[in-house]
């Protein structure tokens, strides 16, 4: 029903769970997937005073929710993963095989459920309702206030380090190039636009409206939209400008991915696949931490896949792939000092400066107050 556009070459090379590479054969041992949610309605914080579209334009979904197109796109991620890893995962859903986690946001929680629905269509013996080909699979999340894995950028340590970077002469000069655009946006939006982070919000709003086929304001020409895209790209680069910034964001996920791989065999880990449902900032943080600058701007439904492989000599390797989302292509990402398949030793050497310390990973817990914890508990128990 849904087509997945993977080239014949990639399909023949990659679709099996046993990979051939020169004189070696590689056996797949683990899959980890980080993906962005699908198309959504705008966020409240993205709206500007002169916006011709109001909240009623986004009914019946509401603000910050997946659209129907976004739901289909996430389901396709699951279908793609099932096609690629069918032999590895087997036909049956087994709870010990999969761990699925999202941020504490409606659209990522829904996206995770949709990916799982595409990934695990019920086998005959697990089809509990002939009128509903769907399995209930548990998912997990951490409250946003303490989610150091998928929402680490709210930590004060990161915020302080980012502000230092923004105030450097080099970054200020790069931002100053767009002074005329900031002035133009201030005139057109009805609010003061003085930073790239504010352009980031406006751009996301316009992109959301564009994907919903809503008419964009006359001032949003293709030329201006492209300039805003360039500004958002620069904003991404600034957010991950230093090794410290990369360590405090993408490094959190990289550390977790390495722990999941159980390289030294210290734990009995039965998992076959980990799924992490996040945002464009998660994709950008993860790729920039690997010194990869693709995708330039992570689109809706884009995903990064990391495969843990073992060759016939028992040595470990990893392979990283990009699912482009909107264009539905699966592309192998080449890491520094590596071919398409990277030895675990080379990989660990590449990212050694990006792995956060225990103290850095505990940033939220080191700063949260007893009162905040109490409020968090009440929010989740009584008001969620």
C-alpha positions as CSV (number, residue, x, y, z in Angstrom):
1,X,0.0,0.0,0.0
2,X,2.8,2.4,0.9
3,X,5.9,2.5,-1.3
4,X,9.4,2.8,0.2
5,X,11.9,4.3,-2.2
6,X,15.1,2.4,-1.6
7,X,17.4,2.0,-4.5
8,X,18.0,-1.4,-5.9
9,X,21.7,-1.2,-5.0
10,X,21.0,-0.3,-1.4
11,X,18.2,-2.9,-1.1
12,X,20.4,-5.7,-2.4
13,X,23.3,-4.6,-0.2
14,X,21.5,-3.8,3.0
15,X,18.2,-5.6,3.3
16,X,19.5,-8.8,4.9
17,X,20.6,-9.2,8.5
18,X,23.9,-10.8,7.2
19,X,26.1,-8.2,5.5
20,X,29.0,-9.0,3.1
21,X,31.9,-6.6,3.0
22,X,35.1,-7.5,1.1
23,X,36.5,-10.6,2.7
24,X,34.3,-10.4,5.7
25,X,30.7,-11.3,6.6
26,X,28.9,-9.3,9.2
27,X,26.2,-10.6,11.5
28,X,23.7,-8.1,12.8
29,X,23.5,-8.0,16.7
30,X,21.6,-4.8,17.5
31,X,19.7,-2.0,15.9
32,X,19.2,1.4,17.4
33,X,17.0,4.1,15.8
34,X,16.6,7.8,16.6
35,X,13.8,9.4,14.6
36,X,12.0,12.7,14.3
37,X,8.2,12.9,14.7
38,X,6.0,13.4,11.6
39,X,4.4,16.5,10.2
40,X,2.7,18.6,12.9
41,X,0.6,21.6,13.5
42,X,2.4,24.7,14.8
43,X,3.5,25.2,18.4
44,X,2.0,28.1,20.4
45,X,5.4,29.6,21.0
46,X,6.0,29.8,17.2
47,X,2.9,32.0,16.4
48,X,3.4,35.7,15.8
49,X,1.0,38.6,16.1
50,X,0.4,39.2,12.3
51,X,0.0,35.5,11.5
52,X,-3.0,35.2,9.1
53,X,-3.8,31.7,10.5
54,X,-5.2,31.3,14.0
55,X,-5.7,28.3,16.3
56,X,-8.9,27.4,14.5
57,X,-6.9,26.6,11.4
58,X,-5.4,23.6,13.1
59,X,-8.6,21.9,14.1
60,X,-9.5,19.1,14.7
61,X,-5.9,18.2,15.7
62,X,-5.1,21.2,17.9
63,X,-1.8,22.9,18.6
64,X,1.5,21.0,18.4
65,X,-0.1,17.7,17.3
66,X,0.6,15.3,14.5
67,X,-1.4,15.7,11.3
68,X,-2.7,12.8,9.3
69,X,0.3,13.1,6.9
70,X,2.6,13.0,9.9
71,X,1.0,9.8,11.2
72,X,1.4,8.1,7.9
73,X,5.0,9.2,7.7
74,X,5.8,7.6,11.1
75,X,4.0,4.4,10.2
76,X,6.2,4.3,7.1
77,X,9.4,4.3,9.3
78,X,8.1,1.2,11.0
79,X,7.3,-0.4,7.6
80,X,10.8,0.4,6.4
81,X,12.4,-1.1,9.5
82,X,10.2,-4.2,9.2
83,X,11.3,-4.7,5.6
84,X,15.0,-4.2,6.4
85,X,15.1,-6.2,9.6
86,X,12.4,-8.8,9.2
87,X,14.7,-11.8,9.4
88,X,16.6,-10.4,12.3
89,X,13.5,-9.5,14.4
90,X,11.4,-12.5,13.4
91,X,7.7,-12.5,12.8
92,X,6.6,-12.5,16.5
93,X,6.6,-9.5,18.8
94,X,8.6,-10.5,21.9
95,X,8.7,-7.9,24.7
96,X,12.4,-8.6,25.5
97,X,13.4,-7.7,21.9
98,X,12.4,-4.1,21.8
99,X,12.7,-1.0,24.0
100,X,10.8,2.1,22.9
101,X,11.2,5.6,24.4
102,X,10.0,9.1,23.5
103,X,10.2,12.6,24.9
104,X,7.3,13.7,27.1
105,X,5.5,15.4,24.2
106,X,2.3,14.2,22.6
107,X,3.6,14.2,19.0
108,X,6.6,12.1,19.8
109,X,4.6,9.7,22.0
110,X,2.2,9.2,19.1
111,X,5.0,8.9,16.6
112,X,6.5,6.1,18.6
113,X,3.2,4.2,18.7
114,X,2.9,4.6,14.9
115,X,6.4,3.4,14.2
116,X,5.8,0.3,16.4
117,X,2.5,-0.3,14.5
118,X,4.4,-0.4,11.3
119,X,7.3,-2.4,12.7
120,X,5.2,-5.1,14.4
121,X,2.1,-6.0,12.4
122,X,0.5,-8.9,14.4
123,X,1.5,-12.4,13.3
124,X,-1.4,-14.8,13.0
125,X,-1.0,-16.2,16.4
126,X,-0.8,-12.7,18.0
127,X,-3.7,-11.2,16.1
128,X,-6.1,-10.6,19.0
129,X,-8.7,-8.8,16.9
130,X,-9.3,-9.6,13.2
131,X,-10.8,-6.2,12.7
132,X,-7.7,-4.4,14.1
133,X,-4.3,-5.5,12.8
134,X,-2.4,-3.8,15.7
135,X,-0.5,-4.9,18.8
136,X,-0.4,-3.0,22.1
137,X,3.3,-2.4,22.8
138,X,4.6,-0.6,25.9
139,X,6.5,2.6,25.5
140,X,8.5,4.7,28.0
141,X,9.4,8.4,28.6
142,X,11.0,10.6,31.2
143,X,9.4,13.8,32.4
144,X,10.9,16.7,30.3
145,X,12.3,18.4,33.4
146,X,14.7,15.4,34.1
147,X,15.1,14.0,30.6
148,X,18.9,14.2,30.2
149,X,18.8,11.8,27.2
150,X,16.4,13.4,24.7
151,X,15.9,16.9,26.2
152,X,19.4,17.8,27.6
153,X,19.5,21.2,26.1
154,X,17.4,22.7,28.9
155,X,20.2,22.0,31.4
156,X,21.7,25.1,32.8
157,X,25.3,23.9,32.1
158,X,24.4,23.7,28.4
159,X,22.5,27.0,28.4
160,X,25.5,28.8,30.0
161,X,28.0,27.2,27.5
162,X,25.7,28.1,24.6
163,X,25.4,31.7,25.7
164,X,29.2,32.0,25.9
165,X,29.4,30.8,22.3
166,X,26.8,33.3,21.1
167,X,28.7,36.2,22.6
168,X,32.0,35.3,20.9
169,X,33.2,37.7,18.2
170,X,33.2,34.9,15.6
171,X,29.6,33.9,16.1
172,X,28.4,37.5,16.4
173,X,29.9,38.3,13.0
174,X,28.3,35.3,11.4
175,X,24.9,36.4,12.8
176,X,25.4,40.0,11.8
177,X,25.3,39.0,8.1
178,X,21.5,38.5,8.5
179,X,20.7,41.9,10.2
180,X,18.5,43.0,7.3
181,X,16.5,39.8,7.4
182,X,15.9,40.2,11.1
183,X,14.7,43.8,10.5
184,X,12.4,42.6,7.7
185,X,10.9,39.9,9.8
186,X,10.3,42.3,12.7
187,X,8.3,44.5,10.3
188,X,6.3,41.7,8.8
189,X,5.5,39.6,11.9
190,X,4.5,42.3,14.3
191,X,7.1,41.3,16.9
192,X,10.7,42.1,17.5
193,X,12.9,39.4,15.9
194,X,16.5,39.9,17.0
195,X,18.0,36.4,17.2
196,X,18.5,33.3,15.1
197,X,16.5,31.3,17.7
198,X,13.5,33.4,17.0
199,X,13.9,32.9,13.2
200,X,14.1,29.2,14.0
201,X,10.6,29.4,15.6
202,X,9.1,31.4,12.7
203,X,10.7,29.0,10.1
204,X,9.2,26.0,11.9
205,X,5.8,27.6,11.9
206,X,6.0,28.4,8.1
207,X,7.2,24.9,7.4
208,X,4.3,23.4,9.3
209,X,1.8,25.6,7.5
210,X,3.4,24.8,4.2
211,X,3.1,21.1,4.8
212,X,-0.6,21.6,5.7
213,X,-1.1,23.4,2.4
214,X,-2.1,26.6,4.2
215,X,-1.4,29.8,2.3
216,X,1.8,31.5,3.4
217,X,1.9,35.3,3.9
218,X,2.8,37.3,0.8
219,X,6.0,38.4,2.4
220,X,7.3,34.8,2.7
221,X,8.9,34.6,-0.8
222,X,11.0,31.6,-1.9
223,X,14.1,33.8,-1.6
224,X,13.2,34.8,2.0
225,X,12.3,31.2,3.0
226,X,15.7,30.1,1.7
227,X,17.5,32.7,3.7
228,X,15.6,31.7,6.8
229,X,16.6,28.1,6.1
230,X,20.3,29.2,5.9
231,X,19.8,31.0,9.2
232,X,18.3,27.9,10.9
233,X,21.2,25.9,9.6
234,X,23.6,28.4,11.2
235,X,21.6,28.2,14.4
236,X,22.1,24.4,14.4
237,X,25.9,24.9,13.9
238,X,26.0,27.4,16.8
239,X,24.1,25.1,19.2
240,X,26.8,22.5,18.7
241,X,29.7,24.8,18.0
242,X,32.1,23.4,20.5
243,X,33.0,19.9,21.8
244,X,31.4,20.8,25.1
245,X,28.1,21.7,23.5
246,X,28.1,18.5,21.4
247,X,29.0,16.5,24.5
248,X,26.1,18.0,26.5
249,X,23.5,17.3,23.8
250,X,24.3,14.6,21.2
251,X,26.9,13.1,23.5
252,X,24.1,12.0,25.9
253,X,22.6,9.8,23.2
254,X,25.9,8.5,22.0
255,X,26.8,7.4,25.5
256,X,23.5,5.6,25.8
257,X,23.9,3.9,22.4
258,X,27.3,2.6,23.4
259,X,25.9,1.3,26.7
260,X,23.2,-0.5,24.8
261,X,25.7,-2.2,22.6
262,X,27.2,-4.0,25.6
263,X,30.6,-4.0,23.9
264,X,32.4,-5.9,26.7
265,X,29.5,-8.4,27.2
266,X,29.2,-7.3,30.9
267,X,25.4,-7.4,30.8
268,X,22.9,-9.9,29.6
269,X,21.1,-7.7,27.1
270,X,18.4,-9.5,25.2
271,X,17.3,-6.4,23.2
272,X,17.4,-6.5,19.4
273,X,16.1,-3.0,18.7
274,X,15.9,0.3,20.6
275,X,13.6,3.0,19.3
276,X,14.0,6.7,20.4
277,X,11.3,9.1,19.2
278,X,12.4,12.7,19.3
279,X,12.7,16.0,17.5
280,X,14.8,17.6,14.8
281,X,17.1,18.9,17.5
282,X,17.9,15.4,18.6
283,X,18.8,14.3,15.0
284,X,21.0,17.4,14.6
285,X,22.7,16.9,17.9
286,X,23.5,13.3,17.2
287,X,24.8,13.9,13.7
288,X,26.9,17.0,14.6
289,X,28.4,15.1,17.6
290,X,29.7,12.6,15.0
291,X,31.0,15.5,12.8
292,X,28.3,14.7,10.2
293,X,26.4,17.7,8.8
294,X,23.7,15.7,7.0
295,X,20.9,16.1,7.0
296,X,21.3,19.8,6.8
297,X,17.9,20.4,8.3
298,X,16.3,17.2,9.6
299,X,12.9,16.8,7.9
300,X,9.8,15.3,9.4
301,X,10.2,11.6,9.8
302,X,13.9,11.5,9.3
303,X,15.9,8.9,11.2
304,X,19.3,7.8,12.1
305,X,20.0,4.0,12.4
306,X,23.0,2.5,14.1
307,X,23.7,-1.1,13.5
308,X,26.0,-3.2,15.7
309,X,27.8,-5.8,13.6
310,X,30.2,-8.7,14.3
311,X,32.5,-10.3,11.7
312,X,33.5,-13.9,11.4
313,X,36.6,-13.2,13.5
314,X,34.4,-11.9,16.4
315,X,35.4,-8.3,16.0
316,X,32.7,-5.6,16.4
317,X,31.8,-2.9,13.9
318,X,29.1,-0.3,13.5
319,X,27.2,1.0,10.5
320,X,25.2,4.3,10.5
321,X,22.4,5.1,8.1
322,X,20.2,8.0,7.4
323,X,16.5,7.7,6.5
324,X,15.8,11.0,4.9
325,X,12.1,11.1,5.8
326,X,10.3,13.1,3.2
327,X,12.3,11.7,0.3
328,X,12.2,8.2,1.7
329,X,15.7,7.1,1.0
330,X,18.1,5.1,3.1
331,X,21.7,6.4,2.9
332,X,24.8,5.1,4.5
333,X,26.7,7.7,6.5
334,X,30.5,7.6,6.4
335,X,32.1,8.3,9.7
336,X,35.6,9.9,10.1
337,X,38.5,7.6,9.4
338,X,36.1,4.8,8.4
339,X,34.7,3.1,5.4
340,X,30.9,2.5,5.3
341,X,31.4,-0.1,8.1
342,X,33.5,1.2,11.0
343,X,35.4,-0.9,13.6
344,X,34.3,-0.3,17.1
345,X,37.8,0.7,18.1
346,X,38.0,3.4,15.5
347,X,34.5,4.6,16.3
348,X,35.2,4.9,20.1
349,X,38.4,6.8,19.2
350,X,36.4,9.2,17.1
351,X,33.9,10.1,19.8
352,X,36.0,9.8,22.9
353,X,35.8,13.6,23.5
354,X,32.0,13.7,23.0
355,X,31.1,11.2,25.8
356,X,29.7,13.1,28.8
357,X,30.9,12.4,32.3
358,X,28.7,11.1,35.0
359,X,28.4,14.5,36.5
360,X,27.4,16.0,33.2
361,X,24.7,13.4,32.6
362,X,23.4,14.2,36.1
363,X,22.9,17.9,35.3
364,X,19.2,17.9,36.0
365,X,19.4,15.9,39.2
366,X,22.2,18.1,40.5
367,X,20.0,21.2,40.2
368,X,16.4,20.1,40.8
369,X,14.9,21.1,44.1
370,X,12.7,19.1,46.4
371,X,9.8,21.5,45.6
372,X,10.3,20.9,41.8
373,X,10.2,17.2,42.4
374,X,7.0,17.4,44.3
375,X,5.4,19.6,41.6
376,X,6.6,17.1,38.9
377,X,5.1,14.2,40.8
378,X,1.7,16.1,41.2
379,X,1.7,17.1,37.6
380,X,2.2,13.5,36.3
381,X,-0.2,11.9,38.8
382,X,-3.0,14.4,38.9
383,X,-2.8,16.7,35.9
384,X,-1.4,14.6,33.0
